[in-house]
Amino acid sequence: MFVAINYISCKDHYQKRFEELFASRAKAIDRMPGFKWMKVLKPEEGGDYLIVSHWEKEEHFRAWTNSPEFVEGHKRGFEDIRKAKDQGLDPPMKSTFKTYKVIAE
């Protein structure tokens, strides 16, 4: 099992939009080989949102990040970032991720 955790920091004004994006997500990741499940975690007191995805193997996750489905699943968020940049503003959200191998359950 392989886990990827995406840490998303959102500007305060963007948090509702971010949550709406996930509530109406394209579910493109669900069609990917090796994908098991995903949880989106909201911080209770400030901090980053966490998107935790579970995969059969790291290769499956890497294939997702380079796939048309990845672009499909992120296009609305990417568009929001592009619009902010076009207006000379900081992006409304930033993302970093770390990957993990599951060693115990």
N, CA and C atoms as an extended XYZ file, in Angstrom:
315
Properties=species:S:1:pos:R:3:atomname:S:1:resname:S:1:resid:I:1 pbc="F F F"
N         0.841       -1.181        0.000 N   MET     1
C         0.000        0.000        0.000 CA  MET     1
C         0.886        1.245        0.000 C   MET     1
N         0.408        2.261       -0.675 N   PHE     2
C         1.133        3.518       -0.832 CA  PHE     2
C         0.162        4.659       -0.547 C   PHE     2
N         0.625        5.673        0.156 N   VAL     3
C        -0.229        6.800        0.528 CA  VAL     3
C         0.428        8.100        0.098 C   VAL     3
N        -0.368        8.979       -0.485 N   ALA     4
C         0.080       10.331       -0.815 CA  ALA     4
C        -0.790       11.304       -0.026 C   ALA     4
N        -0.148       12.265        0.617 N   ILE     5
C        -0.875       13.284        1.355 CA  ILE     5
C        -0.556       14.636        0.749 C   ILE     5
N        -1.597       15.295        0.281 N   ASN     6
C        -1.479       16.612       -0.312 CA  ASN     6
C        -1.874       17.625        0.755 C   ASN     6
N        -0.973       18.537        1.069 N   TYR     7
C        -1.212       19.575        2.066 CA  TYR     7
C        -1.629       20.837        1.316 C   TYR     7
N        -2.859       21.299        1.559 N   ILE     8
C        -3.412       22.442        0.844 CA  ILE     8
C        -3.620       23.591        1.824 C   ILE     8
N        -2.921       24.683        1.587 N   SER     9
C        -3.175       25.890        2.376 CA  SER     9
C        -4.022       26.827        1.528 C   SER     9
N        -5.124       27.276        2.106 N   CYS    10
C        -6.071       28.152        1.414 CA  CYS    10
C        -6.114       29.514        2.098 C   CYS    10
N        -6.210       30.541        1.299 N   LYS    11
C        -6.507       31.863        1.853 CA  LYS    11
C        -7.894       31.776        2.487 C   LYS    11
N        -8.110       32.564        3.529 N   ASP    12
C        -9.390       32.512        4.246 CA  ASP    12
C       -10.585       32.669        3.309 C   ASP    12
N       -10.501       33.603        2.380 N   HIS    13
C       -11.633       33.863        1.487 CA  HIS    13
C       -11.891       32.717        0.501 C   HIS    13
N       -10.949       31.799        0.359 N   TYR    14
C       -11.061       30.721       -0.623 CA  TYR    14
C       -11.517       29.393       -0.016 C   TYR    14
N       -11.569       29.292        1.287 N   GLN    15
C       -11.875       28.007        1.925 CA  GLN    15
C       -13.228       27.447        1.498 C   GLN    15
N       -14.255       28.275        1.461 N   LYS    16
C       -15.571       27.791        1.048 CA  LYS    16
C       -15.524       27.266       -0.387 C   LYS    16
N       -14.873       28.005       -1.279 N   ARG    17
C       -14.747       27.571       -2.678 CA  ARG    17
C       -14.002       26.240       -2.749 C   ARG    17
N       -12.917       26.108       -1.998 N   PHE    18
C       -12.140       24.870       -1.993 CA  PHE    18
C       -13.017       23.689       -1.579 C   PHE    18
N       -13.803       23.871       -0.540 N   GLU    19
C       -14.676       22.802       -0.073 CA  GLU    19
C       -15.750       22.482       -1.114 C   GLU    19
N       -16.248       23.497       -1.798 N   GLU    20
C       -17.230       23.269       -2.863 CA  GLU    20
C       -16.616       22.476       -4.019 C   GLU    20
N       -15.357       22.760       -4.340 N   LEU    21
C       -14.692       22.015       -5.408 CA  LEU    21
C       -14.650       20.526       -5.085 C   LEU    21
N       -14.344       20.187       -3.843 N   PHE    22
C       -14.300       18.772       -3.480 CA  PHE    22
C       -15.688       18.168       -3.362 C   PHE    22
N       -16.660       18.939       -2.912 N   ALA    23
C       -18.023       18.420       -2.804 CA  ALA    23
C       -18.603       18.067       -4.175 C   ALA    23
N       -18.115       18.740       -5.209 N   SER    24
C       -18.623       18.502       -6.575 CA  SER    24
C       -17.513       17.986       -7.491 C   SER    24
N       -16.588       17.251       -6.925 N   ARG    25
C       -15.409       16.813       -7.680 CA  ARG    25
C       -15.777       15.914       -8.852 C   ARG    25
N       -14.895       15.898       -9.834 N   ALA    26
C       -15.115       15.119      -11.058 CA  ALA    26
C       -15.006       13.609      -10.825 C   ALA    26
N       -14.368       13.205       -9.755 N   LYS    27
C       -14.149       11.789       -9.421 CA  LYS    27
C       -13.293       11.081      -10.463 C   LYS    27
N       -12.463       11.851      -11.146 N   ALA    28
C       -11.585       11.267      -12.164 CA  ALA    28
C       -10.574       10.309      -11.544 C   ALA    28
N       -10.127       10.598      -10.334 N   ILE    29
C        -9.165        9.731       -9.657 CA  ILE    29
C        -9.744        8.332       -9.435 C   ILE    29
N       -11.058        8.269       -9.251 N   ASP    30
C       -11.720        6.992       -8.971 CA  ASP    30
C       -11.577        5.988      -10.117 C   ASP    30
N       -11.314        6.491      -11.307 N   ARG    31
C       -11.183        5.625      -12.489 CA  ARG    31
C        -9.757        5.109      -12.692 C   ARG    31
N        -8.833        5.564      -11.876 N   MET    32
C        -7.428        5.231      -12.093 CA  MET    32
C        -7.080        3.839      -11.561 C   MET    32
N        -6.316        3.081      -12.346 N   PRO    33
C        -5.853        1.780      -11.856 CA  PRO    33
C        -5.043        1.948      -10.572 C   PRO    33
N        -5.296        1.079       -9.622 N   GLY    34
C        -4.536        1.076       -8.375 CA  GLY    34
C        -5.048        2.029       -7.317 C   GLY    34
N        -6.005        2.888       -7.652 N   PHE    35
C        -6.559        3.801       -6.656 CA  PHE    35
C        -7.460        3.025       -5.707 C   PHE    35
N        -7.304        3.271       -4.409 N   LYS    36
C        -8.104        2.579       -3.405 CA  LYS    36
C        -9.172        3.501       -2.811 C   LYS    36
N        -8.759        4.591       -2.182 N   TRP    37
C        -9.709        5.537       -1.614 CA  TRP    37
C        -9.004        6.840       -1.276 C   TRP    37
N        -9.831        7.839       -0.988 N   MET    38
C        -9.311        9.158       -0.663 CA  MET    38
C       -10.174        9.769        0.443 C   MET    38
N        -9.529       10.497        1.317 N   LYS    39
C       -10.213       11.262        2.359 CA  LYS    39
C        -9.720       12.709        2.257 C   LYS    39
N       -10.646       13.647        2.411 N   VAL    40
C       -10.297       15.067        2.459 CA  VAL    40
C       -10.553       15.517        3.891 C   VAL    40
N        -9.509       16.002        4.545 N   LEU    41
C        -9.598       16.369        5.957 CA  LEU    41
C        -9.525       17.886        6.108 C   LEU    41
N       -10.474       18.414        6.871 N   LYS    42
C       -10.530       19.855        7.137 CA  LYS    42
C        -9.962       20.104        8.529 C   LYS    42
N        -9.070       21.073        8.654 N   PRO    43
C        -8.524       21.358        9.985 CA  PRO    43
C        -9.600       21.952       10.893 C   PRO    43
N        -9.562       21.584       12.151 N   GLU    44
C       -10.530       22.135       13.096 CA  GLU    44
C       -10.166       23.547       13.525 C   GLU    44
N        -8.888       23.834       13.594 N   GLU    45
C        -8.439       25.153       14.049 CA  GLU    45
C        -7.289       25.636       13.181 C   GLU    45
N        -7.604       26.168       12.026 N   GLY    46
C        -6.551       26.680       11.149 CA  GLY    46
C        -5.678       25.565       10.617 C   GLY    46
N        -4.741       25.915        9.788 N   GLY    47
C        -3.838       24.929        9.230 CA  GLY    47
C        -4.277       24.446        7.862 C   GLY    47
N        -3.596       23.441        7.388 N   ASP    48
C        -3.802       22.931        6.040 CA  ASP    48
C        -4.922       21.895        5.979 C   ASP    48
N        -5.605       21.876        4.839 N   TYR    49
C        -6.452       20.746        4.493 CA  TYR    49
C        -5.514       19.610        4.092 C   TYR    49
N        -5.926       18.386        4.336 N   LEU    50
C        -5.151       17.229        3.914 CA  LEU    50
C        -5.998       16.395        2.971 C   LEU    50
N        -5.421       16.048        1.833 N   ILE    51
C        -6.062       15.111        0.925 CA  ILE    51
C        -5.207       13.852        0.976 C   ILE    51
N        -5.774       12.802        1.536 N   VAL    52
C        -5.046       11.560        1.773 CA  VAL    52
C        -5.560       10.521        0.787 C   VAL    52
N        -4.698       10.114       -0.140 N   SER    53
C        -5.108        9.100       -1.120 CA  SER    53
C        -4.294        7.827       -0.915 C   SER    53
N        -4.982        6.705       -1.039 N   HIS    54
C        -4.382        5.383       -0.856 CA  HIS    54
C        -4.337        4.671       -2.204 C   HIS    54
N        -3.215        4.050       -2.470 N   TRP    55
C        -2.950        3.398       -3.757 CA  TRP    55
C        -2.371        2.015       -3.524 C   TRP    55
N        -2.551        1.140       -4.493 N   GLU    56
C        -1.933       -0.187       -4.406 CA  GLU    56
C        -0.412       -0.072       -4.448 C   GLU    56
N         0.084        0.779       -5.358 N   LYS    57
C         1.534        0.925       -5.542 CA  LYS    57
C         1.864        2.366       -5.878 C   LYS    57
N         3.103        2.745       -5.617 N   GLU    58
C         3.565        4.090       -5.947 CA  GLU    58
C         3.433        4.375       -7.442 C   GLU    58
N         3.680        3.366       -8.276 N   GLU    59
C         3.597        3.546       -9.727 CA  GLU    59
C         2.198        4.011      -10.150 C   GLU    59
N         1.174        3.510       -9.458 N   HIS    60
C        -0.196        3.923       -9.770 CA  HIS    60
C        -0.395        5.410       -9.455 C   HIS    60
N         0.119        5.836       -8.315 N   PHE    61
C         0.014        7.253       -7.956 CA  PHE    61
C         0.756        8.118       -8.966 C   PHE    61
N         1.969        7.717       -9.334 N   ARG    62
C         2.758        8.503      -10.301 CA  ARG    62
C         2.038        8.582      -11.646 C   ARG    62
N         1.401        7.500      -12.049 N   ALA    63
C         0.643        7.512      -13.307 CA  ALA    63
C        -0.512        8.509      -13.217 C   ALA    63
N        -1.170        8.574      -12.066 N   TRP    64
C        -2.261        9.543      -11.861 CA  TRP    64
C        -1.763       10.974      -12.043 C   TRP    64
N        -0.625       11.300      -11.459 N   THR    65
C        -0.143       12.686      -11.513 CA  THR    65
C         0.264       13.108      -12.919 C   THR    65
N         0.426       12.161      -13.826 N   ASN    66
C         0.807       12.467      -15.213 CA  ASN    66
C        -0.300       12.123      -16.207 C   ASN    66
N        -1.525       12.023      -15.718 N   SER    67
C        -2.617       11.550      -16.567 CA  SER    67
C        -3.580       12.670      -16.964 C   SER    67
N        -4.339       12.447      -18.046 N   PRO    68
C        -5.419       13.387      -18.399 CA  PRO    68
C        -6.467       13.474      -17.290 C   PRO    68
N        -6.670       12.390      -16.557 N   GLU    69
C        -7.621       12.396      -15.452 CA  GLU    69
C        -7.187       13.358      -14.345 C   GLU    69
N        -5.879       13.461      -14.128 N   PHE    70
C        -5.357       14.415      -13.139 CA  PHE    70
C        -5.726       15.843      -13.545 C   PHE    70
N        -5.509       16.169      -14.806 N   VAL    71
C        -5.855       17.502      -15.315 CA  VAL    71
C        -7.361       17.732      -15.175 C   VAL    71
N        -8.156       16.726      -15.544 N   GLU    72
C        -9.605       16.840      -15.427 CA  GLU    72
C       -10.027       17.092      -13.981 C   GLU    72
N        -9.434       16.366      -13.058 N   GLY    73
C        -9.803       16.475      -11.653 CA  GLY    73
C        -9.397       17.785      -11.003 C   GLY    73
N        -8.426       18.466      -11.585 N   HIS    74
C        -7.903       19.695      -10.987 CA  HIS    74
C        -8.177       20.959      -11.792 C   HIS    74
N        -8.845       20.839      -12.925 N   LYS    75
C        -8.939       21.983      -13.838 CA  LYS    75
C        -9.618       23.199      -13.227 C   LYS    75
N       -10.633       23.026      -12.398 N   ARG    76
C       -11.300       24.201      -11.812 CA  ARG    76
C       -10.390       24.914      -10.814 C   ARG    76
N        -9.684       24.167      -10.006 N   GLY    77
C        -8.738       24.776       -9.069 CA  GLY    77
C        -7.583       25.449       -9.796 C   GLY    77
N        -7.062       24.775      -10.830 N   PHE    78
C        -5.992       25.378      -11.635 CA  PHE    78
C        -6.466       26.675      -12.283 C   PHE    78
N        -7.724       26.702      -12.716 N   GLU    79
C        -8.288       27.902      -13.333 CA  GLU    79
C        -8.392       29.040      -12.317 C   GLU    79
N        -8.776       28.732      -11.093 N   ASP    80
C        -8.832       29.753      -10.044 CA  ASP    80
C        -7.450       30.350       -9.792 C   ASP    80
N        -6.440       29.505       -9.775 N   ILE    81
C        -5.065       29.974       -9.568 CA  ILE    81
C        -4.628       30.852      -10.733 C   ILE    81
N        -4.928       30.426      -11.948 N   ARG    82
C        -4.562       31.212      -13.132 CA  ARG    82
C        -5.226       32.585      -13.105 C   ARG    82
N        -6.511       32.634      -12.768 N   LYS    83
C        -7.232       33.911      -12.713 CA  LYS    83
C        -6.591       34.859      -11.703 C   LYS    83
N        -6.240       34.346      -10.536 N   ALA    84
C        -5.596       35.180       -9.520 CA  ALA    84
C        -4.279       35.735      -10.050 C   ALA    84
N        -3.475       34.884      -10.672 N   LYS    85
C        -2.193       35.333      -11.216 CA  LYS    85
C        -2.386       36.378      -12.307 C   LYS    85
N        -3.397       36.174      -13.166 N   ASP    86
C        -3.690       37.150      -14.226 CA  ASP    86
C        -4.057       38.511      -13.648 C   ASP    86
N        -4.623       38.523      -12.454 N   GLN    87
C        -5.016       39.768      -11.797 CA  GLN    87
C        -3.897       40.326      -10.920 C   GLN    87
N        -2.739       39.669      -10.937 N   GLY    88
C        -1.610       40.114      -10.135 CA  GLY    88
C        -1.741       39.783       -8.658 C   GLY    88
N        -2.581       38.810       -8.335 N   LEU    89
C        -2.815       38.410       -6.951 CA  LEU    89
C        -2.056       37.131       -6.625 C   LEU    89
N        -1.845       36.907       -5.341 N   ASP    90
C        -1.288       35.631       -4.901 CA  ASP    90
C        -2.310       34.540       -5.167 C   ASP    90
N        -1.867       33.317       -5.412 N   PRO    91
C        -2.816       32.221       -5.619 CA  PRO    91
C        -3.681       32.027       -4.369 C   PRO    91
N        -4.951       31.658       -4.554 N   PRO    92
C        -5.838       31.473       -3.406 CA  PRO    92
C        -5.527       30.216       -2.591 C   PRO    92
N        -4.749       29.313       -3.189 N   MET    93
C        -4.343       28.103       -2.466 CA  MET    93
C        -2.980       27.663       -2.966 C   MET    93
N        -2.280       26.948       -2.106 N   LYS    94
C        -0.984       26.365       -2.457 CA  LYS    94
C        -0.988       24.918       -2.007 C   LYS    94
N        -0.242       24.105       -2.725 N   SER    95
C        -0.264       22.672       -2.493 CA  SER    95
C         1.158       22.115       -2.426 C   SER    95
N         1.378       21.259       -1.473 N   THR    96
C         2.604       20.447       -1.425 CA  THR    96
C         2.169       19.046       -1.020 C   THR    96
N         2.922       18.057       -1.468 N   PHE    97
C         2.549       16.710       -1.047 CA  PHE    97
C         3.763       15.916       -0.629 C   PHE    97
N         3.478       14.929        0.192 N   LYS    98
C         4.477       13.967        0.644 CA  LYS    98
C         3.903       12.583        0.389 C   LYS    98
N         4.783       11.644        0.173 N   THR    99
C         4.345       10.276       -0.070 CA  THR    99
C         4.893        9.353        1.022 C   THR    99
N         4.154        8.278        1.249 N   TYR   100
C         4.469        7.364        2.345 CA  TYR   100
C         4.231        5.921        1.919 C   TYR   100
N         5.033        5.038        2.442 N   LYS   101
C         4.795        3.607        2.310 CA  LYS   101
C         4.159        3.145        3.622 C   LYS   101
N         3.105        2.381        3.524 N   VAL   102
C         2.431        1.872        4.721 CA  VAL   102
C         3.255        0.705        5.250 C   VAL   102
N         3.628        0.798        6.525 N   ILE   103
C         4.434       -0.284        7.126 CA  ILE   103
C         3.655       -1.082        8.170 C   ILE   103
N         2.495       -0.561        8.597 N   ALA   104
C         1.656       -1.298        9.547 CA  ALA   104
C         0.232       -0.776        9.462 C   ALA   104
N        -0.716       -1.647        9.733 N   GLU   105
C        -2.129       -1.266        9.769 CA  GLU   105
C        -2.748       -1.729       11.067 C   GLU   105
